[in-house]
Amino acid sequence: MTPDEARSIAFGKPRFGRRGYNEDEVDAFLDLIAEALAGRNILTPDDIHYVEFTIMPVGMRSYDQAQVDLFLDEAEAALVELRNPRPAEVEEERRPQGPRKWFGRG
């Protein structure tokens, strides 16, 4: 996930009669995630995991909770990967090309 992807994500509205997360709070947190992915703040994966947003009353401007939660899971994983990259795989030593010679006891 890139900082631009975090900034440009668009969430749907909650289904009719359902409550959702406060749009302004989510948008502000997305900016923090983008900055963290760019290495410009100290937001941690735990900060993403444990964030809480205000749940708005039915009919108020809000984002679908399930969509936001799914994105946050992906952002948390991306930040974990960024902060703890996997060790580079050691390339196998290449053997010289040509016929193999087998030596046995004679």
C-alpha positions in Angstrom: 0.0 0.0 0.0 1.3 3.4 -0.9 0.6 6.8 0.7 -1.3 7.8 -2.4 -3.5 4.8 -2.1 -4.3 5.6 1.6 -5.2 9.2 0.6 -7.4 8.3 -2.3 -9.4 5.5 -0.8 -13.2 6.0 -1.1 -15.7 4.4 1.3 -19.3 3.9 0.7 -22.2 5.1 2.9 -23.8 2.7 5.4 -26.8 0.8 4.2 -30.2 2.5 4.8 -31.0 2.5 8.5 -27.4 1.7 9.6 -25.0 3.9 11.4 -21.4 4.6 10.2 -18.1 6.1 11.3 -17.7 9.9 11.4 -16.3 10.9 8.0 -14.1 13.7 9.3 -12.4 11.5 11.9 -11.8 8.7 9.3 -10.4 11.2 6.7 -8.0 12.8 9.3 -6.8 9.3 10.3 -6.3 8.4 6.6 -3.9 11.3 6.4 -2.0 10.0 9.4 -1.8 6.6 7.8 -0.5 8.1 4.5 2.2 10.0 6.3 3.2 6.9 8.3 3.5 4.9 5.0 5.7 7.7 3.7 7.9 7.5 6.8 6.9 11.0 8.1 5.3 10.2 11.4 5.4 7.6 14.2 2.0 6.1 13.8 2.3 2.4 14.8 0.4 -0.7 13.6 -1.1 -0.8 17.1 -2.4 2.8 16.6 -4.2 1.6 13.6 -5.5 -1.6 15.2 -6.9 0.1 18.2 -8.3 3.3 16.7 -11.9 4.2 17.5 -14.2 6.5 15.6 -17.4 8.2 16.6 -20.4 6.2 15.3 -22.8 8.7 13.8 -26.6 8.6 14.2 -28.6 7.1 11.3 -28.9 9.7 8.5 -25.8 11.6 9.4 -22.7 11.8 7.1 -20.8 8.6 7.7 -18.7 5.8 6.2 -19.6 2.2 6.1 -18.0 0.6 9.1 -17.1 -2.7 7.5 -15.4 -1.0 4.5 -13.3 1.2 6.9 -12.4 -1.7 9.1 -11.3 -3.8 6.2 -9.1 -1.0 4.9 -7.6 -0.5 8.4 -6.7 -4.2 8.5 -4.8 -3.8 5.2 -3.2 -0.5 6.3 -2.0 -2.1 9.6 -0.5 -5.0 7.7 1.2 -2.6 5.2 2.7 -0.7 8.1 4.0 -3.8 9.8 5.6 -4.8 6.5 7.2 -1.4 6.2 8.5 -1.3 9.7 9.6 -5.0 9.8 10.7 -5.9 6.2 11.3 -9.6 5.5 14.9 -10.5 5.3 16.1 -10.7 1.7 16.3 -14.2 0.5 19.8 -15.4 0.1 20.5 -16.2 -3.5 21.8 -19.7 -4.0 25.5 -19.8 -4.9 25.6 -20.5 -8.6 27.8 -23.3 -9.6 29.9 -23.1 -12.7 28.3 -24.5 -15.8 29.7 -27.7 -17.3 29.7 -31.4 -16.7 29.6 -32.6 -13.1 32.4 -34.8 -12.0 31.6 -37.5 -9.5 34.5 -39.0 -7.5 34.0 -42.3 -5.9 36.1 -44.6 -3.9 37.8 -46.9 -6.0 
